[in-house]
């Protein structure tokens, strides 16, 4: 499980500014609550400065594994309204802001071209 922390406005009134802090180990997040703070652990924590490529690099091995018929893969985004799910999954139409879905489609297309040169035949349905 990977968590991505959305950039905040930086406004002191933004509750996310003080509520959620990634730890330097890249696997833990501290959530400040009225009752104190709580520590949560994940496989990977992507801080507010993580770009779309860094986010995709976390799931690319699962896409490759599914292409090699070793495993099925599911990538999903979960969170509240405005949390950044659509941006993470779709992103911009082109360029460095592309999200997980367009990057996965590119990876699948490149894999098909590579395998076609080895004599494999693919059909997208």
Rosetta blueprint (number, residue, H / E / L):
1 X L
2 X E
3 X E
4 X E
5 X L
6 X L
7 X L
8 X L
9 X L
10 X L
11 X L
12 X L
13 X L
14 X L
15 X H
16 X H
17 X H
18 X H
19 X H
20 X E
21 X E
22 X E
23 X L
24 X L
25 X L
26 X L
27 X L
28 X E
29 X E
30 X E
31 X E
32 X E
33 X E
34 X L
35 X L
36 X E
37 X E
38 X E
39 X E
40 X E
41 X E
42 X L
43 X L
44 X E
45 X E
46 X E
47 X L
48 X L
49 X L
50 X L
51 X L
52 X H
53 X H
54 X H
55 X H
56 X H
57 X H
58 X H
59 X H
60 X H
61 X H
62 X H
63 X H
64 X H
65 X H
66 X H
67 X H
68 X L
69 X L
70 X L
71 X L
72 X L
73 X L
74 X L
75 X L
76 X L
77 X L
78 X L
79 X L
80 X L
81 X L
82 X L
83 X L
84 X L
85 X H
86 X H
87 X H
88 X H
89 X H
90 X L
91 X E
92 X L
93 X L
94 X L
95 X H
96 X H
97 X H
98 X E
99 X L
100 X H
101 X H
102 X H
103 X H
104 X H
105 X H
106 X H
107 X H
108 X H
109 X H
110 X H
111 X H
112 X H
113 X H
114 X H
115 X H
116 X H
117 X L
118 X L
119 X L
120 X L
121 X L
122 X L
123 X L
124 X L
125 X L
